[in-house]
Amino acid sequence: MYKKIGKEIIFLIFTLLITIHFLLLSGCAKVVAPTGGQKDTTAPKVVVEESTPNLSTNFNSTEIVLTFDEWIQLNKPASEIIVSPPLNKSLDIKMKGKSVIINLEEETLRDSVTYIINFGQAIQDFRERNPAENLRFVFSTGSFIDSLSVGGKIIDSETDKPVKDALVMLYDNLSDTVVRTEKPFYFARTDKNGQYSMPFLKSDTFKIFVLLDENFNYLYDEEESIGFQSENIILTDSFKTPLDFQIFKPQPPLRRTRNITKPFGHLKIVYNQTVFDSLQVQVEPSFDSDYLQQSKDTLHFWYTDTTSKRVFIISDEKDYLDTFDVFLPKSAPFYKQNKTTRLAIPNLKSAQTGLKHNPNEVINIEFRHPIASIDLTKIIVTEDTLKTKVEAIFSQDETDPKKGLFKYKWKEEKTYQITLFPGAVTDIFNLKNDTIILNYNTKSVSEYGNVDVLIEGMNKDTSYVVELVNGKKDVVETFVMTGQESIKRTFKALPTSDYSIKIIVDTNSNGRWDTGKYPTRQPEKILLGKAEKLRPNWDLELKFNRQ
């Protein structure tokens, strides 16, 4: 009896130890959150059998139910969901389970009208917010569904590339202001290829617009990109023409954003856009030592007189006029002391040891302040290790008073040294340079290539601005073509890159591209040629024929 009880106790103790061991193991195990599997990229789909039938005629129901194949959520339904034609009251919409329910009980629908409910991006799945794309619910209160349609392609007027997610809008209100005051009667969005399709339209006359709706309010707000057609469209059964549009960013009114008055001697007047040479600047009082330079979005005003207050009157060729006072700081210490200017070219240390240079180009150096005078007797240019003196011409740049230009017929694969002895250059603050020694190594012309630009089939009564553009989209060369049907230009010793031709149809002959302005002006057309690769020691011909 005793032995039997002892064995049972031993068995129980053994079982208990085993249990504790497994509990400890499970407690020490790393806890890992369950994985969610692959990311859900599938948009929610309507379950037809559980939804109100789409494309119904003689519709008289007070409720529309759309049931989806997964859990969904609403995203900005007030702005995303648009009914065409517009309803009298705000849309009454709610969710129940996997369904969206639209209540029309308080709405009076028009007789014999095809209604289109465009959901935009309003219906999204619950987990990843994938939107139900191109979701429309169509019904007619009459005996048929309107069957006319409009489609086409939208491209960017500057880049000639298709525009994705542009809003194409139709209005039966033909007022020019309707795009600013009313939501569209019909609308569609472009796909990634810039294509749009607008079905189920009635026969009528419409005004049509294209809009990049940045705030998603289906209204045109200033500075949003827009496209428009000057003539209204008349939709009938015979209307088959695709409607393609250029969309453009309107140029905002010229506006001065700030004045930067420090340091003494340099005033920066900054604008909200690129400043063109057409700006007329009058300064009172004015002095002979004043310099004015326009660069991108900034007017640079250089001065030495200590008169603290200046009055600026700035106007352009149109109707811009701005008059303002600027209180300039008192003279800075450097103005009173005999310090030297500092050469402000990029890679100054590299220039002292030797910069690579294209022998077909001038050498330019840039100082911190505008140049007032140059003493040519204190400037020497030598060639190769023998230091043979060459007669390079040094002059001030006409467009940038801070730059000096060295012009010479540089030879290939040579070393040139430019020495500016003390006092060679004096700036507007009467500061003079110390000794400056710069070295340049000219490259072989065979490392560069030549580009022939051949343009044919143009209208000789139209002016064109032709730009040669490299692979970085920088404008390398520009010339004007007017009164000619064809032209050929050669550009020598260009760095290897992709090159293409960009032609601006310069309708107002001002020498630059002008964007459009609604409702009075379309953007100037841009014609783009195909990009080609220029190789070393290569002659590349870029052809463009408009016919």
C-alpha positions, 0 to 999 in steps of 0.5 A, a space after each residue: 500500500 505504501 509503495 503504491 502511494 509513493 509511486 503516484 506521488 512521484 508521478 504527480 510531481 514529475 507531471 507538475 515539473 513538466 508542466 512548469 517547464 513548458 510554461 516557462 518556455 512559452 513565457 520566454 518565447 518572443 511575442 510577435 504581432 500577427 502579420 497583415 500579409 501583402 498590402 491591399 491595392 484593390 479598390 472596392 467594387 460594387 456588388 451588383 446583386 445587392 445594390 440599386 440597379 445602375 442605368 435605370 430608366 423611369 427612376 422614381 425611387 427615394 433611395 439609392 443603395 450601393 453595397 461593396 465587396 469590402 468595408 469602406 469609408 467616406 472621404 470628403 463626400 460633400 466636395 468629392 460627390 457631384 451630381 449632374 445636373 445639380 440637385 436642389 439640396 445637399 446630397 443626403 448620404 450615409 453608410 450602413 455596414 458595407 453599403 452607401 445609402 443616398 436618400 432622395 426623399 426630400 429631393 424633387 427630381 426633374 422630369 425626363 432627365 439623365 442624372 449622373 452621380 460622380 463619386 470622385 475619390 469619395 468611396 475608399 476601402 477601410 484599410 488602405 484608403 484605395 479609392 473606387 475609381 471612376 465610380 458613377 451611378 446613372 439613372 433617368 427619370 425619363 424613358 431613356 438614358 442620354 447617350 452623347 459623349 465627349 472625350 479627348 486628351 489634355 496636355 501641359 502647354 509648356 512641356 507638351 506632356 499629358 496631364 493626370 487628374 485634370 478636371 474636365 468640366 461642362 456647363 450649360 450656363 454659358 457665362 464666362 464667370 461660371 467656372 468661378 461661381 458654379 460647380 460643373 453640370 458634367 465632369 470627368 478626370 483625366 487618366 495617367 495618359 491625359 485621356 478623359 471620357 464623359 458619357 451620358 450627356 444630353 444634347 445641348 450647348 456647353 461651355 467647357 473648361 479644364 482645371 487642375 483643382 488644387 483645393 478640390 472645390 470644383 471651382 476655378 481659383 486664381 493661380 490654378 492651372 486652367 484650359 479653355 476653348 474660346 467657342 462653346 460646343 454644341 452636342 448633337 448626334 453628329 458630334 464626333 470630334 475629340 476635344 484636346 486641350 492645353 492646360 496652362 498656369 496663369 501668370 499672377 500679377 507682378 508683386 513685390 514681396 520684400 526689400 533686402 536692405 543689408 548690407 550697405 551698398 546692395 539693395 535687393 528688391 524681390 518679386 513673386 516671379 521672374 523679372 523681365 527687362 521690360 521693367 522701368 526703374 526710376 530712383 530719386 535721388 539718383 547718382 552716377 555711381 548707382 548700378 541696376 541689375 535684373 536677375 531672375 526674380 530680383 532687382 539688384 540696386 548697387 549704390 555708394 552714396 550715403 543718402 539714407 532715403 531713396 524713392 523707387 518708381 517701377 513700372 512695366 510695358 503694361 499697367 504695373 506701377 509701384 512707388 515706394 520709399 526705401 531707407 538704406 543703412 548707414 555705411 558699413 565699416 568696409 566702406 571706410 577701410 582700405 580692404 580688398 575685394 575677394 574674387 567670388 567665382 566658384 571653385 576659386 582654389 581649383 582656379 588657382 591650380 587649374 580649371 578646364 576650359 572650352 577654348 571656344 568660350 570667353 573666360 569670365 571672373 566675378 567680383 563681389 561688387 560691381 567694377 568701377 574701373 580696370 587698369 589694363 597695365 596691371 593685367 597679364 595673360 601668359 601661355 604655356 610654361 614659357 609664360 609667353 604673353 598674349 594680348 587677351 582683351 579684358 572688359 566689363 560684362 555689359 549685363 552684369 557689372 560684377 563680371 570681367 571677361 577675357 576674350 582671346 582665340 584660346 588654343 587647344 590643350 594649352 595652359 593659360 595664366 591670368 595675373 591681376 596685380 594689386 589695383 588692377 580692378 577697383 570696385 564702386 566702393 574704391 576697394 582694390 584687389 590684391 594679387 590674383 593668379 588664375 590658371 586655365 587648361 584648355 581642352 581639345 576641341 575633339 572633346 566637344 561636338 557641333 550642333 546644326 539646327 535646321 528648321 523648315 516649314 514655318 510661317 514667314 509671317 510669324 515670329 518664333 523664338 528658338 531655344 537649343 536645350 541640353 539634357 539638364 533642360 538648360 537653354 544653351 542658345 537662343 535666337 529669333 526666327 522671323 520673316 523666314 520659312 526655314 533657317 539653319 544655325 550651327 553651334 560649335 564646341 558644345 559639351 556632350 549631352 542630349 540636345 533638343 529644339 524648343 520653338 516658341 510661337 511668339 505671337 506678340 513678338 516680345 522674345 519670350 513665352 507667354 502663358 494664357 489668361 482666362 478668358 481672353 488669351 490662350 498660351 503661346 504654342 510651344 513646338 518641341 523637337 526630339 532629343 538627340 545625343 551629341 558625342 565627342 568630336 561629332 556633328 549632330 543635326 537637329 531637324 524640325 519641319 512643321 509641315 
